Amino acid sequence: MLSSQPAFAQSRPATGAGPSPLGQELDRLAAAVEPELLQWRRHLHQNPELGNREVETAKYIAERLRSFGLEPRTGVAKTGVVALLKGGRPGGVVALRADMDALPVREENDLPFASKATADWEGQKVGVMHACGHDTHVAILLASARVLSQVKDRLPGTVKFIFQPAEESVPVPERPAGAELMVKEGVMESPKVDAIFGLHVFANVPTGHLTYRSGPFMAAADAFEIIVKGRQTHGSSPWRGVDPIVVGAQIVSALQTIVSRNVDITRLPAIVSVGQFQSGVRNNIIPDSARLVGTIRTFDDEVQKDIHGRVRRIAEGIAAGAGATVTVTIDRGYPVTSNDAALTTRMVPTLERVAPGMVRPSELITGAEDFTYYQRQSPGLFFFLGITPPDQVGKAPSNHSPLFFVDEKALITGVRALSHLAVDYLSGAK
């Protein structure tokens, strides 16, 4: 997940009836599996692997799924693992998803199970760390599979467990990857998934709290590169050339008017940011080119399309006016993650029963997630699980930090949430 910090707000009061006898059994089984849950999480944390390289992680997952009596399929979208749990009663199909990959980050936490792993990544030797909590996602989904396997005779339908590689993206030559490739390889078919649920641990949300949003939730994230071609000359005679730095600076300024003057921010926000401006090597030489690199974040497909067009027209128009040329490249990243409104309304009472008094709607998150590819095939609900002790909220290092820390007391709530969502959906709970 491309990270963005939330602001914490008041949780909703608990609503709805208490758990059914099956729900009570899920809670009992979740409590019983908690010691293994923590053991699995710590093993995975100590042995992280980067996207499309989760070979040992996949083996570890498959071994545990087999021990639950499941028959996992491996090698999906390179290193992904998928398993089906067929209930003892007829019904629909629900999917639960966890991402498996770590980040090229060197861990700085002083933990007995801290990662010391290193790897080669795009030509560099890097530290490797589960700095976005995917180790917890895998452990939570393994524990959920264990719990649900123990009640399969009472389960009205089928649960598909999806362990996905490469959510944090991969080098360009390896794309498509992650959820996009899993969908292309048919993970949402055979059997067809009726609904899918996923969670993400999030720093600076209190331990065990759950946040969600109906409709657009997490932004689409695109990258752009603008190459300005001018004409080199000596710095003492700028009239003899075309200065790409001046042209680039005008483009940077003009790009800021896209959101401030052309996007209806009362409906949904958007972001256009330039993060790199590279040009020249010496104080008295006007170079022949400049390179601008930035990001675009949007919450609506039409707004995204409009902004892409405006970036191109602004860059090309300013360059033409100055006698320069430009090449604009826009790399479309993950689309907007949008929770199905009807599914969200239906399943929020389940979350409130799992975490009474600790569930609240979320603000929009400008970070990005590839869970969206599943949601474009079937209705989906993606939500956050808080993992920061209450006295540290607002001060804790964010996701992707080398000091990212998980309060493990939250993980059992994740297991209960996924297990109850699966059972309630298949049981037709309203």
Secondary structure, DSSP 8 states (H G I E B T S, - for coil): -B---------B---S----HHHHHHHHHHHHHHHHHHHHHHHHHHS---TT--HHHHHHHHHHHHHTT---EEEETTTEEEEEEE-SEEEEEEEEEEE---BS-------TT----EEEETTEEEE-B-TTSHHHHHHHHHHHHHHHHTTGGG-EEEEEEEEE--TT---GGG-S-HHHHHHHTTTTTTTT-SEEEEEEEEEEEETT-EEE-SEEEE-EEEEEEEEEE-B-EETT-GGGSB-HHHHHHHHHHHHHHHHHHHS-TTT---EEEEEEEE--SSTTEE-SEEEEEEEEEESSHHHHHHHHHHHHHHHHHHHHHHT-EEEEEEE-----EEE-HHHHHHHHHHHHHHSTT-EEE---B-SB-TTHHHHTTS-EEEEEEEEE-GGGTTTS--TTSTT----GGGHHHHHHHHHHHHHHHHHT--
